[in-house]
Amino acid sequence: MDVLIPTTPQLLTTGEAATLLQVSSRTILNWISADTIPYVKLPPNGGRNEYRIPLQGLLSSLSGNYDLAGELRKLDAAAKADGKADEEEVLADLAEHDASRGVT
């Protein structure tokens, strides 16, 4: 009998997505408004809209001749081999970087 292992998609905040692509959070929000990138809208929080962007969907929405997803996989594998970071630690570092810049 096959056992299904539950997995969760990696969801980024708008700030994390902006940091990853080296654009502003406003650019990410503009792309969301234009339905250019995939997103999940969270329930309203005090009248403020919050979104999460699936990493794989974001990477799939990019075009060009460079394989950013491939580079991220290599960097992740190298970090795991060095025992330096896992996916959650990388996201925590991104969030900490965003917080230090006042990005949400």
C-alpha positions in Angstrom: 0.0 0.0 0.0 1.4 3.4 -1.0 1.5 6.0 1.7 0.9 9.6 0.7 3.2 12.0 2.4 1.5 15.3 2.9 3.3 18.2 1.4 2.6 21.9 1.5 3.4 24.3 -1.2 6.0 26.9 -0.3 4.2 30.2 0.1 6.0 33.5 0.1 4.9 36.8 1.5 4.9 39.7 -0.9 8.1 40.9 0.7 9.8 37.6 0.4 8.8 37.4 -3.3 10.0 40.9 -3.8 13.4 40.1 -2.2 13.8 36.9 -4.2 13.2 38.8 -7.5 14.9 42.0 -6.4 11.9 44.1 -7.1 9.7 46.2 -4.7 6.8 44.9 -2.8 4.7 47.4 -4.7 5.7 45.7 -8.0 4.6 42.3 -6.6 1.2 43.9 -5.6 0.9 45.4 -9.1 1.5 42.0 -10.6 -1.1 40.5 -8.3 -3.6 43.2 -9.3 -3.0 42.5 -12.9 -3.2 38.7 -12.3 0.3 38.3 -13.8 1.5 36.0 -11.0 -0.3 33.3 -9.0 -1.4 34.3 -5.5 -3.6 33.3 -2.6 -5.6 36.1 -1.0 -5.9 35.6 2.8 -9.0 36.7 4.8 -9.0 40.4 5.5 -7.0 41.5 8.5 -8.2 44.8 9.8 -9.3 45.9 6.4 -5.8 45.2 4.9 -5.4 42.6 2.1 -2.7 40.1 2.5 -1.4 37.7 -0.1 0.8 34.6 -0.4 2.6 33.7 -3.5 3.3 30.0 -4.3 7.0 29.8 -5.0 6.7 27.3 -7.8 3.9 29.2 -9.4 5.9 32.4 -9.2 8.9 30.8 -10.8 6.7 29.2 -13.5 5.3 32.6 -14.4 8.7 34.0 -15.2 9.9 34.0 -18.8 13.3 34.5 -20.4 16.3 32.3 -21.1 17.6 31.9 -17.5 16.6 29.0 -15.2 16.1 30.8 -11.8 14.3 27.7 -10.4 17.3 25.6 -11.4 19.7 28.0 -9.7 17.6 28.0 -6.5 17.6 24.2 -6.5 21.4 24.1 -6.8 21.8 26.7 -4.0 19.4 24.8 -1.8 21.3 21.5 -2.4 24.6 23.2 -1.7 23.3 24.7 1.6 21.9 21.4 2.7 25.2 19.6 1.9 27.0 22.2 4.0 24.4 21.8 6.7 23.9 25.5 6.7 20.3 26.0 5.9 17.1 24.4 5.0 14.1 25.9 3.2 12.5 27.2 6.3 15.7 28.8 7.5 16.2 30.5 4.1 12.6 31.9 4.3 13.2 33.0 7.9 16.3 34.9 6.7 14.3 36.5 4.0 11.6 37.6 6.4 14.2 38.9 8.8 15.9 40.9 6.0 12.5 42.3 5.0 11.6 43.2 8.6 14.9 45.1 8.9 13.9 47.1 5.8 10.3 47.7 7.0 8.9 45.5 4.2 5.7 43.5 4.8 
